[in-house]
Amino acid sequence: MHIAILTFDGYNELDSLIALGILNRVKQPGWRVSIASPGASVTSMNGVVLTSHISLQEASRADAVLIGSGMKTREVIADASLMAQLQLDPSRQLLGAQCSGTLLLARLGLLDGVSACTDLSTKPWVQEAGVTVLNQPFFAHGNVATAGGCLASPYLAFWLIARLAGIGAAQDALHYVAPVGEKEEYLARAMQRVVPFLPAAAGV
């Protein structure tokens, strides 16, 4: 099972790296989580240089793809050659987007007729793309999920793990990283936000 996290220059560390950390709590044969970028490395909005694991083309073949946000998302979606490398398809992949990553999904035409979540700064641009923005941290429709706000990243990771490895694996992963003394409360909130969007096959 291969999960790719799309990460571009100007990326938000909280979006890409929180998801990376939680997703890697799953210890199953063949489970792999990769940072996917246009080049060999990307630099965050705060100057953190991250080495890419795979190309965007390889990410398009992954079982699931998360799209992180960043300061340069509008530049990314304006780059036709870069966007052409993204062959994402919810009929064969799980797709998730965080904050301005939602704008990228919209530009790819993957949110047509679907409401979505994003951050407050990106909201007007997503609305301009014809997408209804919800005032909530997480929403999923079929195989496409979106989250709004940096610290909503665990909801996306929880959703992906539940879809790919079952609700028990998702609970274990999130429980591990949740704050001590707040683990049950933290997990209960994630369950409340995400479980309504899970199919029965997730084992809820």
C-alpha positions in Angstrom: 0.0 0.0 0.0 1.7 3.2 -1.2 0.6 6.7 0.0 2.2 9.8 -1.6 2.1 13.2 0.0 2.4 15.9 -2.6 4.8 18.6 -1.3 5.8 21.7 -3.2 8.2 24.6 -2.6 6.8 26.9 0.1 5.1 23.9 1.7 3.6 24.1 5.2 5.5 21.7 7.5 2.5 20.9 9.6 0.5 19.6 6.7 3.0 17.3 5.1 5.0 16.2 8.1 2.2 15.6 10.6 0.5 13.3 8.1 3.9 11.6 7.3 4.5 10.9 11.0 1.0 9.6 11.7 0.7 7.5 8.5 4.1 5.9 9.3 2.7 4.6 12.6 1.0 1.8 10.6 3.3 -1.2 10.6 2.0 -3.5 7.9 3.8 -5.4 5.1 4.1 -3.3 2.0 2.9 -0.1 3.7 4.9 2.8 2.4 4.5 6.6 2.7 6.5 8.9 0.4 7.0 12.6 -0.1 6.4 13.5 -3.7 7.8 16.7 -5.2 8.6 18.1 -8.7 12.3 18.0 -8.0 14.9 16.4 -5.8 14.1 18.7 -2.8 11.6 21.3 -1.7 12.0 24.2 0.8 9.2 25.0 3.2 7.7 28.4 4.0 10.0 28.5 7.0 13.2 27.3 5.2 13.1 23.6 6.0 14.6 21.6 3.1 13.0 18.3 2.5 14.4 15.6 0.2 11.7 14.1 -2.1 11.2 10.3 -2.1 9.4 10.0 -5.5 8.4 12.0 -8.5 4.9 13.4 -9.2 4.5 10.8 -11.9 5.1 8.0 -9.4 2.7 9.7 -7.0 0.0 9.5 -9.6 0.3 5.7 -9.5 0.0 5.5 -5.7 -2.9 3.9 -3.9 -3.6 7.2 -2.1 -2.4 10.7 -2.5 -2.5 13.6 0.0 -1.9 17.1 -1.2 -0.3 19.4 1.4 -0.6 23.1 1.4 1.9 25.9 1.0 2.5 29.6 0.2 3.0 28.9 -3.5 -0.1 26.8 -4.4 -1.5 29.3 -6.8 1.9 29.3 -8.6 1.7 25.5 -8.7 -1.8 25.4 -10.3 -0.7 28.1 -12.8 2.2 25.9 -14.0 0.6 23.8 -16.8 3.6 21.5 -17.3 3.6 20.7 -13.6 -0.1 20.1 -13.4 0.1 17.8 -16.4 2.2 15.5 -14.4 -0.6 14.9 -11.9 -2.8 12.1 -13.2 -5.0 11.7 -10.1 -8.1 9.5 -10.3 -10.6 8.9 -7.4 -11.9 5.9 -9.2 -8.7 4.1 -8.4 -7.1 6.2 -5.6 -8.0 7.8 -2.3 -7.4 11.5 -2.5 -7.0 14.0 0.3 -6.2 17.7 0.4 -5.1 20.0 3.2 -5.9 23.7 3.2 -4.6 25.2 -0.1 -4.2 21.7 -1.4 -8.0 21.8 -1.9 -7.4 24.5 -4.5 -5.2 22.1 -6.5 -8.0 19.4 -6.4 -10.4 22.0 -7.6 -8.1 23.0 -10.5 -7.9 19.3 -11.5 -11.6 19.2 -11.7 -11.9 16.7 -8.9 -14.3 18.7 -6.7 -17.0 19.4 -9.3 -20.3 19.3 -7.5 -18.6 18.4 -4.2 -18.3 20.7 -1.1 -14.9 20.9 0.5 -12.9 22.2 3.5 -9.9 24.6 3.3 -8.2 27.2 5.4 -9.5 30.8 5.8 -6.8 32.3 3.6 -7.5 29.9 0.7 -11.3 30.0 1.1 -12.0 32.8 -1.4 -9.9 31.2 -4.1 -11.6 27.9 -3.7 -15.0 29.6 -3.9 -13.8 31.4 -7.1 -13.2 27.9 -8.5 -16.9 27.2 -8.0 -16.5 25.0 -4.9 -18.7 25.4 -1.8 -16.5 25.7 1.2 -17.8 24.2 4.5 -17.2 25.7 7.9 -15.8 22.5 9.4 -12.4 20.8 9.7 -13.0 17.7 7.6 -15.3 16.4 4.9 -15.2 13.4 2.6 -17.3 12.4 -0.4 -16.5 9.0 -1.7 -12.8 8.7 -2.3 -12.0 12.4 -1.9 -11.5 14.1 1.4 -10.5 17.7 2.3 -9.4 19.3 5.6 -9.2 22.9 6.7 -6.7 24.3 9.2 -3.2 23.1 9.8 -4.1 21.0 12.8 -6.9 19.2 10.9 -4.1 17.2 9.3 -4.6 14.2 11.8 -8.2 13.9 10.5 -6.9 13.3 7.0 -4.4 10.8 8.2 -7.0 9.0 10.3 -9.4 8.8 7.3 -6.7 7.4 5.1 -5.6 4.8 7.6 -9.2 3.8 8.3 -9.9 3.4 4.6 -6.7 1.5 3.8 -6.0 -0.5 7.0 -9.2 -0.4 9.1 -10.6 1.7 11.9 -8.5 -0.2 14.5 -5.3 0.8 12.8 -6.4 4.4 12.6 -7.3 4.5 16.3 -4.0 3.0 17.3 -2.0 5.5 15.2 -3.8 8.5 16.4 -3.9 7.4 20.0 -0.1 7.0 20.0 0.5 10.6 18.9 -2.3 12.3 20.9 -1.3 14.3 24.0 -0.8 12.4 27.2 -3.8 12.9 29.5 -6.0 13.8 26.5 -5.7 10.7 24.4 -9.3 9.4 24.8 -10.8 12.8 24.3 -8.6 13.5 21.2 -9.5 10.1 19.7 -13.2 10.6 20.4 -13.1 13.9 18.6 -11.4 12.4 15.6 -14.0 9.6 15.5 -16.8 12.1 15.7 -15.4 14.1 12.7 -14.3 11.3 10.5 -16.4 8.2 11.1 -19.6 9.6 9.5 -17.6 9.7 6.2 -16.3 6.1 6.3 -17.9 3.2 4.4 -19.1 0.2 6.4 -16.0 -1.7 4.9 -13.7 0.3 7.2 -14.9 -1.9 10.1 -16.6 0.9 12.2 
